[in-house]
Amino acid sequence: MQRSIGDAMKPTLPTLKGRGPSGPAMFIFLVIVAIGAAITALNDNPVYLLVSIVPALFILFALQIARQWEKAVVLRMGKFHRLAGPGMFWIVPIIDTIPSWIDHRVMVTPFRAERTLTKDTVPVDVDAVLFWIVWDAEKAALEVSDYGQAISWASQTALRDIIGKMMLADILVGRDKIDAELQRIIDQRTTPWGITVQSVEIRDIIIPADLENAMSRQAQAERERQARVILGESERQIAESFLEAAKAYEGHPTAMHLRAMNMLFEGLKERGALVIVPSSAVETMNLGAITGLTALAQQPEVGAGGQGTGVGK
């Protein structure tokens, strides 16, 4: 079973939710609490443990770490305050919140248009891949609720719109044109969100099986037609050559006789060859002389025993 568009894109979309405490903050929290517990055990006074928990909790929630490719969106009392990261930074617990972490790496989003009608009403399935990147984390966090999902649907609708305006033949041979047009349309839609489209690539175009077979037969018929046209053109050129030769021999009967004698001589040179010549040709082309030449060409060869071997009587 084929996965839906949403399922196909889930692994590729960035995580926009907040995180828990960072590893270093957790480590410092445990160290401070352990120190407070040790002091409490030595002095038998729980006040030291309570006093140590307060700064430990502050550090636990205040110390944050953003990875190299991330930026954290910090809101103070619900309003945008700043972008923090990458690296270690501090926030004020309760007052500051981090609703999302923006990934600045190049993201890959597959999308497809299923059974979309072309301009000549042919249903096609088109698979494509979108490469995009967040260049303004503030806009990506504030201008759209889920920019990953918004990009996927914008890509799909743009692909359907382009397919509906093109003929099937243009879609099959114009992938580069579709890629460029998709990139332009999607980038125009995502620029206000602080996102730019680097490239769009069409992976596959699937047409109905019956239409594919019909197109295959059409291509085969076209190749056969071209072959017949080439054969006819060759025959026409040969006929024109014969016509020019006939015109050349028309006023020169001697040349015609010589050509005929040469053709007959070449044929009779082959051992065991049989040539049927009309009687009229013998009279008009003086083939008696040719017979003598043929006899000379077919003289028996002298063998080792001194006897000749005859050829074709």
C-alpha positions in Angstrom: 0.0 0.0 0.0 1.2 3.5 -0.8 1.7 5.9 2.0 -0.3 9.1 2.1 1.4 12.4 1.6 1.3 13.3 5.3 2.9 10.0 6.2 5.6 10.4 3.6 6.6 13.8 4.9 6.5 13.1 8.7 10.2 12.0 8.9 11.4 15.1 7.0 9.7 17.9 8.9 11.5 19.7 11.7 10.4 19.4 15.3 8.7 22.6 16.4 7.8 21.6 20.0 9.7 22.7 23.1 12.3 20.5 24.8 12.9 19.4 28.3 15.9 20.4 30.4 19.3 20.1 28.8 21.9 17.6 29.7 24.4 20.0 31.4 21.5 21.7 33.3 20.4 18.3 34.6 23.9 17.5 35.7 24.4 20.7 37.5 21.0 20.3 39.2 21.9 16.9 40.5 25.3 18.1 41.7 23.8 21.0 43.7 21.0 18.8 45.1 23.6 16.2 46.2 25.8 18.9 47.8 22.7 20.2 49.7 21.8 16.7 50.8 25.3 16.0 52.1 25.4 19.3 54.0 21.9 18.5 55.4 23.1 15.1 56.5 26.2 16.5 58.3 24.3 19.3 60.1 21.0 17.4 60.5 19.2 20.5 59.3 16.8 20.3 56.2 17.1 24.0 55.5 20.4 23.4 53.6 18.6 21.0 51.3 15.7 23.4 50.6 18.2 26.3 50.0 20.1 24.2 47.5 17.0 23.1 45.6 16.1 26.7 44.7 19.2 27.5 42.6 19.3 24.0 41.3 15.8 24.4 39.9 16.6 27.8 38.5 19.7 26.4 36.6 17.7 23.4 35.5 15.1 25.5 33.6 17.2 28.5 32.8 20.2 26.9 31.2 19.5 25.9 27.6 21.6 24.6 24.7 20.9 24.9 21.0 22.7 22.7 18.5 24.9 24.2 15.8 22.1 24.1 13.2 19.3 25.4 15.5 17.9 28.6 16.8 15.5 28.9 19.7 12.5 31.3 19.6 12.3 33.0 23.0 9.0 34.6 24.1 8.8 36.8 27.1 5.4 37.0 28.6 3.9 35.8 25.4 5.7 38.3 23.1 8.7 37.7 20.8 11.8 38.5 22.7 14.8 37.2 20.7 16.4 34.3 18.8 18.9 32.4 20.9 21.6 29.9 19.8 23.5 28.1 18.7 25.3 27.1 21.8 24.5 27.8 25.5 22.1 30.6 26.5 20.0 31.5 29.5 16.3 32.3 29.9 14.2 33.5 32.9 12.1 30.6 34.0 8.3 31.2 34.0 8.7 34.6 32.4 10.5 33.3 29.2 9.3 30.3 27.1 10.7 28.5 24.1 7.8 27.4 21.9 9.9 26.2 19.0 13.4 25.3 17.8 14.0 26.2 14.2 16.2 24.0 12.1 18.4 25.9 9.6 19.6 22.8 7.6 18.3 22.0 4.1 15.1 20.1 4.5 13.7 17.5 2.0 10.0 17.2 1.5 8.5 14.6 -0.9 5.1 15.4 -2.4 2.9 14.0 -5.1 -0.2 14.7 -7.2 -2.4 11.6 -7.6 -4.7 11.1 -10.6 -4.5 14.7 -11.7 -6.0 15.6 -15.1 -3.8 17.2 -17.7 -5.0 19.8 -20.1 -5.9 17.0 -22.6 -7.8 15.2 -19.8 -5.3 12.4 -19.1 -5.0 11.3 -15.4 -1.4 11.1 -14.3 0.5 10.5 -11.0 3.5 12.7 -10.4 6.1 12.3 -7.7 8.4 15.2 -6.8 10.9 16.2 -4.1 11.3 19.7 -2.7 14.5 21.1 -1.2 14.0 24.1 1.1 15.7 26.0 3.9 14.6 28.4 6.6 16.5 31.7 6.2 14.5 33.8 8.7 13.7 31.9 11.9 11.6 34.7 13.3 9.2 34.7 10.3 9.0 30.9 10.2 7.9 30.9 13.9 5.6 33.8 13.9 4.0 34.0 10.4 2.8 30.4 10.0 1.7 27.9 12.6 3.3 24.8 11.0 5.6 25.9 8.2 6.6 22.3 7.3 3.0 21.2 6.7 2.2 24.5 4.9 5.1 23.9 2.5 3.9 20.4 1.7 0.4 21.5 0.9 1.6 24.6 -1.1 3.9 22.3 -3.1 1.1 19.8 -3.9 -1.4 22.5 -5.0 1.2 24.1 -7.2 2.0 20.8 -8.8 -1.6 20.1 -9.5 -2.1 23.6 -10.9 0.8 23.2 -13.3 -0.3 19.7 -14.5 -3.8 21.0 -15.2 -2.3 23.6 -17.6 0.0 21.4 -19.6 -0.5 18.7 -22.3 0.6 15.2 -21.5 3.3 15.3 -24.2 4.7 18.5 -22.7 4.8 17.0 -19.2 6.7 13.9 -20.4 9.4 15.8 -22.2 9.5 19.1 -20.2 10.5 18.0 -16.7 13.1 20.8 -16.4 10.5 23.4 -17.3 8.1 22.0 -14.7 10.9 22.0 -12.0 11.7 25.6 -12.7 8.0 26.7 -12.7 7.3 24.8 -9.5 10.3 26.4 -7.8 9.2 29.8 -8.8 5.6 29.3 -7.6 6.4 27.6 -4.3 9.2 30.1 -3.5 6.8 33.0 -4.1 4.4 31.5 -1.6 7.0 30.6 1.1 9.1 33.8 1.0 6.8 35.6 3.5 7.3 32.8 5.9 11.1 33.2 5.9 11.6 30.1 3.8 13.3 29.8 0.4 13.1 26.9 -2.1 16.5 25.7 -3.4 15.2 23.3 -6.0 12.4 21.0 -7.0 12.9 17.7 -8.8 10.3 15.6 -10.6 11.0 11.9 -9.6 8.5 10.0 -11.6 5.5 10.5 -13.9 3.0 7.6 -14.0 0.4 7.3 -16.8 -2.4 4.7 -17.2 -1.2 1.3 -18.5 -3.6 1.3 -21.4 -2.4 4.7 -22.5 1.2 3.7 -22.1 0.6 0.7 -24.4 -1.1 2.8 -27.0 1.8 5.3 -26.9 4.2 2.4 -27.4 2.3 1.2 -30.4 2.2 4.7 -31.8 5.9 5.1 -31.4 6.5 1.7 -33.1 4.2 2.7 -36.0 6.0 6.0 -36.4 9.3 4.2 -36.6 7.9 1.8 -39.2 6.6 4.8 -41.2 9.9 6.5 -41.1 11.6 3.2 -42.3 9.2 3.0 -45.2 9.8 6.6 -46.1 13.5 6.1 -46.1 13.2 2.9 -48.2 11.0 4.8 -50.7 13.4 7.7 -50.9 16.3 5.2 -51.5 14.4 3.6 -54.4 13.6 7.0 -55.9 17.3 7.9 -55.8 18.2 4.5 -57.4 15.6 5.1 -60.1 17.0 8.6 -60.8 20.5 7.1 -61.1 19.2 4.5 -63.6 17.5 7.2 -65.5 20.7 9.2 -65.7 22.6 6.1 -66.8 20.0 5.4 -69.5 20.3 8.9 -70.8 24.1 8.5 -70.9 23.8 5.2 -72.8 21.0 6.4 -75.1 23.3 8.1 -77.6 26.3 5.8 -77.1 25.3 2.2 -78.1 29.0 1.1 -78.0 29.2 2.1 -74.4 26.0 0.1 -73.7 27.5 -3.0 -75.4 30.7 -2.7 -73.4 28.7 -2.4 -70.2 26.6 -5.4 -71.1 29.7 -7.4 -72.0 31.3 -6.5 -68.7 28.3 -7.6 -66.7 28.1 -10.9 -68.5 31.8 -11.5 -68.1 31.6 -10.9 -64.4 28.7 -13.3 -64.1 30.3 -16.0 -66.1 33.6 -15.8 -64.1 31.8 -17.4 -61.1 32.2 -21.2 -61.3 28.9 -23.0 -61.9 27.1 -19.7 -62.7 24.2 -19.9 -65.2 23.3 -16.8 -67.2 20.3 -16.8 -69.5 20.7 -14.3 -72.3 17.9 -13.5 -74.8 18.7 -14.3 -78.5 18.0 -10.7 -79.5 20.7 -9.6 -77.2 23.2 -11.9 -78.9 22.5 -10.2 -82.2 22.2 -6.6 -81.0 25.3 -6.7 -78.8 27.5 -9.0 -80.8 27.7 -11.5 -78.0 29.5 -14.0 -80.2 32.7 -12.3 -79.3 31.7 -12.4 -75.7 31.3 -16.2 -75.8 34.9 -16.5 -77.1 36.1 -14.4 -74.2 34.1 -16.5 -71.8 35.6 -19.7 -73.2 39.1 -18.3 -72.7 38.2 -17.3 -69.1 37.0 -20.9 -68.5 39.9 -22.8 -70.0 40.6 -26.0 -68.0 43.4 -25.7 -65.4 46.3 -28.0 -65.8 46.5 -30.4 -62.9 49.4 -32.3 -61.4 48.7 -35.3 -63.6 48.8 -33.2 -66.8 45.0 -33.3 -67.3 42.8 -30.3 -67.3 39.6 -29.9 -65.2 36.7 -28.6 -67.2 34.2 -26.1 -65.8 30.6 -25.9 -66.9 29.9 -27.3 -70.3 
